[in-house]
Amino acid sequence: MKTHAAALVTVAAVLAAIIGCWAFFVSLRPCRLRFEPGTLVDYALRTEWSEIRDDGSIAPPRVREQRISLVCIGDGNEVALVAPGHERGEQVTLMNFAPDGTARRLNDEHLADEGKTLGFFDFNLLPLPAGSEQNWNVSLVYALLPPGKRQVMARVKRRSNSARPEFELKLPTVEWVEADRYRQVKNLTCNYRFDTARGVVERAVVKCDTGIERDDGRHCFRITVTLELVSVDRIGGGTAALRDLALATAAADDAVARRHRERLAPLIERLGRSGVAVPGLRAVADRLRIEAAGGDQLPVRPAPPPTPKAVSAALLPAAGTWTLQVASAPAARRADAERLAGKLGAAGLPAQVAASGKHVVVRVGPFATRDQLVFDRVRRSSGVLPIWRRTGG
């Protein structure tokens, strides 16, 4: 050993240098978002919100857990986002992701200026560096904010260099007035980790404080949204059939939302013919087939485009009881609403018909809490996806 000590030290030094160089070049590997056609990326999205009391203490958090999927249906990172909508269960949104992480919705084959907000989460909060930058400024569009405030300048810092680099994004405080009510999003930070080998974001945590004015005064909440990668899979079969299913599902969802029943027949036929077995897309397609064939069962009225007010209402608690809205229709269709309420009543559910502006709505309740067993029972009896509504002040 003594005679070969120098040689062993030299070999060890060479190996250490090789490993160090390899680690250095890996750490500088470009961060580029890439989805191959036929790729299915599943994420778990967990949202926690806690009210900040007047004395500064934090109330126990409330939690909502969701599953979202990105299905690549074409070249150039063209994907179908399958995620819970604000009003009507899971929905399909066609999107395009740039290699730098920029996400934009695809409407009638034209790119919108913004992406899609999932509560307080937006994929645009995950920008990637052009090269090996350690700190940089980026202009992005945060879809949660009102139209005139969505374009914001963020500051991004690289927190670690490795095969899975980590980044931290910070946004300035944004304040605005909507419907004579003050709103605010402040101290927003997003910490995220990127997998350079697979070309996907592996984990992201968005934290912020938000303030809103209500009839009973101003309320402040602390928000934490965690995006966690569940799996990256390859879907078997040709991508043409996958793309056709995604396009038909998105078009049928839009037709149901806009009550364009004349467009539904060929779209529903396309959905029925498709043999692609993607659970998220198939679940949306099955819901649309139920809504389209509902007969006297009225489809749920479509949700308006996501707004900060709508998102806050969906995420943040208020006092009162709960009802399940089963359907909404023009006042001229009150007889249809009465028949649906009668059907629910025959099933032992406390259903009623109420006027809401120029529409009538079918509701079940009220209930003290959101009971999943009641929700499932109403869904089975009506054949449509009901919506929890907060009532009272």
NUVEX-365972 format. One record per residue (C-alpha): residue in three letters; x, y, z. Coordinates in steps of 0.1 Angstrom, whole numbers, always signed. Each point is the difference from the previous one (the first is absolute). Example, Ala and Ser with C-alpha at 12.3 -4.5 7.8 and 13.67 -1.06 7.14 Angstrom:
BEGIN
  rest     px     py     pz
   ALA   +123    -45    +78
   SER    +14    +34     -7
This chain:
BEGIN
  rest     px     py     pz
   MET     +0     +0     +0
   LYS    +29    +24     +8
   THR    +15     -5    -34
   HIS    -33     +7    -17
   ALA    -12    +28    +23
   ALA     +9    +27    -25
   ALA    -17    -17    -29
   LEU    -32     -6    +22
   VAL     -1    +36    +10
   THR     +4    +11    -36
   VAL    -28    -24    -12
   ALA    -23    +13    +29
   ALA     +7    +36    -10
   VAL     -8     -7    -36
   LEU    -33    -17     +9
   ALA     -9    +28    +23
   ALA     +7    +25    -28
   ILE    -21    -19    -25
   ILE    -29     -3    +24
   GLY     +3    +37     +9
   CYS     +0    +10    -37
   TRP    -30    -23     -7
   ALA    -19    +16    +29
   PHE     +9    +35    -12
   PHE    -12     -7    -35
   VAL    -32    -17    +12
   SER     -7    +31    +22
   LEU     +2    +22    -31
   ARG    -23    -22    -21
   PRO    -26    +23    -16
   CYS    -34     +1    +17
   ARG    -25     -6    -29
   LEU    -35    -11     +4
   ARG     -8    -28    -24
   PHE    -29    -23     -5
   GLU     +2    -27    -27
   PRO    -33     -8    -18
   GLY    -18    -27    +19
   THR    +14     +9    +34
   LEU    -23     +1    +31
   VAL    +12    +21    +30
   ASP    -20     -3    +32
   TYR     +2    +24    +29
   ALA    -16     +3    +34
   LEU    -11    +35     +9
   ARG     -5     +8    +37
   THR    -14    +33    +12
   GLU     +0    +12    +36
   TRP    -15    +32    +12
   SER     -1    +14    +35
   GLU    -17    +32    +12
   ILE    +24    +26    +16
   ARG    -19    +12    +30
   ASP     +0    +37    +12
   ASP    +25     -8    +27
   GLY    +25    -15    -26
   SER     -6    -36    +10
   ILE     -7    -26    -28
   ALA    -31    -21     +0
   PRO     +2    -38     -7
   PRO     +4     -6    -37
   ARG    -26    -13    -23
   VAL    +12    -24    -28
   ARG    -11     -8    -35
   GLU    +18    -28    -20
   GLN     -4     -3    -37
   ARG    +15    -21    -28
   ILE    +11    +17    -33
   SER    +14    -15    -32
   LEU    +19    +13    -29
   VAL     -5    -21    -32
   CYS    +23     +9    -29
   ILE    -20     -2    -32
   GLY    +24    +15    -25
   ASP    +34    +14     -8
   GLY    +12    +32    +16
   ASN    -12     -8    +35
   GLU    -37     +1    -10
   VAL    -19    -15    +29
   ALA    -35     -6    +13
   LEU     -2    +10    +37
   VAL    -26    -21    +19
   ALA     -8    +18    +32
   PRO    -30     +8    +23
   GLY    -20    +30    -13
   HIS    -15    +27    +22
   GLU    -36    -12     -6
   ARG     -3    -32    -21
   GLY    +23    -27    +12
   GLU    +31     -9    -19
   GLN     +6    +19    -33
   VAL    +24     -2    -29
   THR    +20    +31     -9
   LEU    +22     +0    -31
   MET    +33    +17     +7
   ASN    +35     +6    -14
   PHE    +31     +0    +21
   ALA    +31    +18    -12
   PRO    +34    -16     +9
   ASP     +6    +28    +25
   GLY    -32    -10    +20
   THR    -24    +27    -14
   ALA    -35    -15     -2
   ARG    -27    +14    -22
   ARG    -36    -12     -7
   LEU     -9    -10    -35
   ASN    -33    +14    -11
   ASP    -13     -9    -35
   GLU    +36     -7    -11
   HIS    +11    +34    +12
   LEU    +22     +5    +31
   ALA    -15    +21    +28
   ASP    +22    +25    +19
   GLU     -3    -20    +33
   GLY     +0    -35    +13
   LYS    -25    -16    +23
   THR     -3     +6    +37
   LEU     -6    -29    +24
   GLY    -10    +18    +31
   PHE    +31    +20     +9
   PHE    +23    -22    -22
   ASP    +10     +9    -35
   PHE    +27    -19    -21
   ASN    +13    +35    -10
   LEU    +14     +3    +35
   LEU    +27    -26    -10
   PRO    +22    +18    -25
   LEU    +33    -16    -10
   PRO    +33    +17     -8
   ALA    +13     +4    -35
   GLY    +34    -12    +10
   SER    +20     -3    +33
   GLU    -14    +32    +15
   GLN     +0     +2    +38
   ASN    -22    +30     +3
   TRP    -23    +16    -25
   ASN    -31    +21     -6
   VAL    -29    -15    -20
   SER    -33    +16    -12
   LEU    -28    -25     +4
   VAL    -38     -1     -1
   TYR    -17    -12    +32
   ALA    -36    -10    -10
   LEU    -13     +4    +36
   LEU     +2    +38     -2
   PRO    -25    +22    -18
   PRO     +7     +8    -37
   GLY    +18    +33     +6
   LYS    +22    -14    +27
   ARG    +10    -34    -14
   GLN    +33    +10    -16
   VAL    +25     +1    +28
   MET    +38     +2     +4
   ALA    +14    -28    +22
   ARG    +34     -6    +14
   VAL    +14    -35     -2
   LYS    +30    -15    +18
   ARG    +17    -33     -5
   ARG     +1    -17    +34
   SER    +21    -31    -10
   ASN    +20    -14    -29
   SER     -4    -37     -8
   ALA    -19    -24    -23
   ARG    -31    +13    +18
   PRO     +7    +37     +5
   GLU    -23    +20    +23
   PHE    -12    +35     -5
   GLU    -19    +27    +20
   LEU    -23    +26    -16
   LYS    -13    +30    +18
   LEU    -29    +23    -12
   PRO     -7    +36    +11
   THR    -31     +7    +20
   VAL    -30     +6    -23
   GLU    -31    +20    +12
   TRP    -32     +8    -18
   VAL    -37     +8     +5
   GLU    -27    -22    -15
   ALA    -37     +7     +4
   ASP     +9    +27    +26
   ARG    +19    -26    +21
   TYR    +37     +2     +8
   ARG    +21    -31     -9
   GLN    +37     -7     +5
   VAL    +26    -27     -7
   LYS    +33     +5    +18
   ASN    +32    -18    +10
   LEU     -5    -25    -28
   THR    +30    -24     -4
   CYS     +3    -31    -20
   ASN    +27    -26     +6
   TYR     +3    -27    -26
   ARG    +23    -28    -11
   PHE     +6    -10    -37
   ASP    +10    -35    -12
   THR    +24     +7    -29
   ALA     +1    -37    -10
   ARG    -38     -3     -5
   GLY     -6    +36     -9
   VAL    -28     +6    +25
   VAL     -6    +20    +32
   GLU     +3    -25    +29
   ARG    -13    +21    +28
   ALA    -13    +35     +7
   VAL    -12    +18    +31
   VAL    -19    +33     -3
   LYS     -5    +21    +31
   CYS    -17    +33     +4
   ASP    -23    +21    +22
   THR    -33    +13    -15
   GLY    -24    +26    +13
   ILE    -37     +4    -11
   GLU    -28    +22    +11
   ARG    -34    -15     +8
   ASP    -33    +12    +14
   ASP    +13     -9    +35
   GLY    +33    +19     -5
   ARG    +35     -8    -11
   HIS    +14    -35     +1
   CYS    +36    -11     -5
   PHE    +11    -35     -8
   ARG    +33    -19     -3
   ILE     +2    -22    -30
   THR    +23    -30     -7
   VAL     -3    -19    -33
   THR    +22    -30     -6
   LEU     +4    -17    -34
   GLU    +16    -34     +2
   LEU     +9    -22    -30
   VAL    -17    -34     +2
   SER    +11    -17    -31
   VAL    +12     +4    -36
   ASP    -14    -27    -23
   ARG     -1     -8    -37
   ILE    -34     -6    -15
   GLY     -2    -29    -24
   GLY    -14     +3    -35
   GLY     +2    +28    -26
   THR     -1    +36    +11
   ALA    -25     +8    -28
   ALA    -28    -18    +19
   LEU    +11    +17    +33
   ARG     -1    +34    -16
   ASP    -34     -6    -15
   LEU    -14    -11    +34
   ALA    +14    +31    +17
   LEU    -13    +24    -27
   ALA    -34    -16     -1
   THR     -2     +1    +38
   ALA     +9    +37     +2
   ALA    -25     +8    -28
   ALA    -28    -20    +16
   ASP     +7    +16    +34
   ASP     -2    +35    -17
   ALA    -33    -10    -18
   VAL    -16    -12    +32
   ALA    +11    +31    +19
   ARG    -14    +23    -27
   ARG    -31    -22     -5
   HIS     +7     -5    -37
   ARG    -17    -34     -2
   GLU     +0     +0    -38
   ARG    +38     -5     +2
   LEU     -1    -28    +26
   ALA    -12    -30    -21
   PRO    +31     -4    -22
   LEU    +23     +8    +29
   ILE    -16    -25    +23
   GLU     +2    -26    -27
   ARG    +38     +7     -3
   LEU     +4     -5    +37
   GLY    -18    -33     -1
   ARG    +21    -13    -29
   SER    +33     +9    +16
   GLY    +19    -30    +15
   VAL    +26    +21    +18
   ALA     +1    -10    +36
   VAL    +13    +31    +18
   PRO    -19     +1    +34
   GLY     -2    +38     +3
   LEU    -12     +6    -36
   ARG    -24    -30     +2
   ALA    -15    +13    +32
   VAL     -7    +34    -16
   ALA    -14    -17    -31
   ASP    -24    -22    +21
   ARG    -13    +31    +19
   LEU     -6    +18    -33
   ARG    -19    -30    -14
   ILE    -22     +0    +32
   GLU     -7    +37     -2
   ALA     -7     -1    -38
   ALA    -25    -29     +5
   GLY    -16    +15    +31
   GLY    -34     +7    -16
   ASP    -20    +18    +26
   GLN    +31     +0    +23
   LEU    +13    +34     -4
   PRO    +38     +5     -5
   VAL    +18    +21    +25
   ARG     +3    +36    -12
   PRO    +36     +7    -12
   ALA    +25    +18    +21
   PRO    +12    +34     -9
   PRO    +37     +5     -9
   PRO    +22     -3    +31
   THR     +2    +33    +19
   PRO    +17     +8    +34
   LYS    -35     +4    +15
   ALA    -11    -34    -12
   VAL    +32    -17    +10
   SER     -1    +16    +34
   ALA    -36    -11     +5
   ALA     +9    -35    -10
   LEU    +30     -2    +24
   LEU     -8    +22    +30
   PRO    -25     -9    +27
   ALA    -29    +21    +11
   ALA    -27     -4    +26
   GLY    -33    -17     -7
   THR    -14    -33    -11
   TRP     +3    -20    -32
   THR    -23    -10    -29
   LEU     +6    -21    -31
   GLN     -9    +18    -32
   VAL    -11    -28    -24
   ALA    -11    +21    -31
   SER     -6    +34    -13
   ALA    -22    +10    -30
   PRO    -19    +30    -15
   ALA    -32     +9    +19
   ALA    -20    -13    -30
   ARG    +11    -35     +8
   ARG    -14     +1    +36
   ALA    -22    -31     -8
   ASP    +32    -20     -8
   ALA    +16    +12    +32
   GLU    -32    -10    +20
   ARG     +2    -35    -15
   LEU    +36     -4     +9
   ALA     -7    +12    +36
   GLY    -29    -24     +2
   LYS    +23    -29    -11
   LEU    +25     +9    +27
   GLY    -28     +4    +26
   ALA    -13    -35     -9
   ALA    +35    -12     +9
   GLY     -3    +14    +34
   LEU    +21    +32     -6
   PRO    -11    +35    +12
   ALA     -1    +16    -35
   GLN    -16    +33     -9
   VAL     -2    +24    -29
   ALA    +10    +36     +5
   ALA     +2    +31    -22
   SER    +34    +15     -7
   GLY     -2    +31    -22
   LYS    -13    -12    -34
   HIS     +7    -36     +8
   VAL    -14    -27    +23
   VAL    +23    -23    +20
   VAL     -6    -34    +15
   ARG    +16     -3    +34
   VAL     +2    -28    +26
   GLY     +5    +10    +37
   PRO     +9    +18    +21
   PHE    +26    -20    +18
   ALA    +23    +10    +29
   THR    +31    -14    -17
   ARG    +11    -13    -34
   ASP     -8    -37     +3
   GLN    +16    -22    -26
   LEU    -27    -27     +4
   VAL    -27    +25     -7
   PHE    +19    +13    -30
   ASP     +3    -35    -15
   ARG    -36     -7     +6
   VAL    -11    +32    -17
   ARG    +23     -7    -29
   ARG    -14    -35     -5
   SER    -36    +11     +3
   SER     +4    +30    -24
   GLY    +25    -14    -25
   VAL    +20    +32     +0
   LEU    +28    +14    +21
   PRO    -14    +23    +27
   ILE    +18    +30    +15
   TRP     +4     +9    +36
   ARG    -12    +36     +8
   ARG     +5    +19    +32
   THR    -32    +17    +13
   GLY     -5    +24    +28
   GLY    +23    +28    +12
